[in-house]
Amino acid sequence: MRAFALFVAGIGCGILLMQSGSAQTTASTKLNHVGIAVKNFDETVNYYTKTMGFRPAFEFHDAQGKPTLAYLQISRDTFLEIQQAQGDRPAGITHIGLESGDVKSFAARIRQSGIKVEEPMPSARTGALLTNATDAEGIRAELLEFGPESAQRKAMNAWK
């Protein structure tokens, strides 16, 4: 748990330094969520909601109605995405989610530096405009833009 908290804090500090330093990033880019895959989905969701006090934002379910992904809200603009670990998705951190006010421009700028980034497309699940970039260590970054009808924007707007 401590390592996870330090990781999230490190990512947040890194993004803030990028925004204020000489690295080229848009001022509207910020850490939105960290995705994790877990061995026991229900136990993990229970831990983060009941013990840590994170608020359920939204879930997705399989054909049998079993939850397959949970988005938990840590603060108005920050989430934890939880999925069940599987053969192709081992337990641990799966990705970071970076919110941008203009994901198409953000993706184009990254593409200019030689990184393969597809054109952002609407997510079938959440409605957010989304694409992915992978760093040299193999860590995936979801690049997202939240329109007014996206599940994430609705959760943020409902925060009180």
MOVENNOR-V688644 format. One record per pair of residues at least 4 apart in sequence whose ideal C-beta (glycine too) atoms are under 7 Angstrom apart, sorted by the first residue. I is the first residue (numbers start at 1). GAP is how many residues later the second one is. Records with the same first field share a line. If there is no record, write none. Layout:
I->GAP ; GAP
This chain:
1->4
2->4
3->4
4->4
5->4
6->4
7->4 ; 86
8->4 ; 26
9->4
10->4
11->4 ; 20 ; 85
12->4 ; 19
13->4
14->4
15->4 ; 15 ; 16
16->4
17->4
18->5 ; 7
19->6 ; 8 ; 10
24->85
25->4
26->74 ; 75 ; 76 ; 80
28->72 ; 73
29->69 ; 71 ; 77
30->69
31->65 ; 67
32->45 ; 46 ; 47 ; 65 ; 66 ; 67 ; 112
33->45 ; 46 ; 47 ; 48 ; 64
34->46 ; 59 ; 62
35->46 ; 48 ; 59 ; 60 ; 62
36->44 ; 46 ; 56 ; 57 ; 58
37->46 ; 47 ; 48 ; 52 ; 53 ; 54 ; 55 ; 57
38->6 ; 44 ; 46 ; 47 ; 53
39->46 ; 52
40->4
41->4 ; 26 ; 41 ; 43
42->4
43->4
44->4 ; 38
45->4 ; 25 ; 37
46->4
47->4 ; 5
48->4 ; 6 ; 24 ; 32
49->5 ; 7 ; 23
54->18 ; 19 ; 20 ; 26
55->17 ; 18
56->14 ; 16
57->14 ; 15 ; 16 ; 22 ; 98
58->13 ; 93 ; 97
59->8 ; 10 ; 11
60->8 ; 9 ; 65
61->4 ; 5 ; 6 ; 7
62->4 ; 6
68->15 ; 16
69->12 ; 13 ; 14
70->12
71->8 ; 10
72->7 ; 8 ; 10
73->6 ; 82 ; 86
74->4 ; 5 ; 6
76->80 ; 83
77->79
83->6 ; 11
85->4 ; 5 ; 6
89->5
95->45 ; 46 ; 47
96->45
97->45 ; 47
98->43 ; 44 ; 45 ; 46
99->45 ; 47
100->6 ; 43 ; 44 ; 45
101->44
102->4 ; 43
103->4 ; 17 ; 26 ; 28 ; 40 ; 41 ; 42
104->4 ; 16
105->4
106->4 ; 37
107->4 ; 10 ; 13 ; 24 ; 36
108->4
110->5 ; 7 ; 23
111->4 ; 6
115->18
117->14 ; 16
118->13
119->12
120->9 ; 10 ; 11 ; 23 ; 25
121->9
122->5 ; 7
123->4 ; 5 ; 7
126->24 ; 25 ; 26
127->20 ; 22 ; 23 ; 24
128->16 ; 17 ; 18 ; 22 ; 24
129->15 ; 16 ; 18
130->12 ; 13 ; 14
131->12
132->8 ; 9 ; 10 ; 11
133->8 ; 10
134->4 ; 5 ; 6
135->4 ; 6
146->4 ; 6 ; 7
147->6
148->5
150->4
151->4
152->4
153->4
154->4
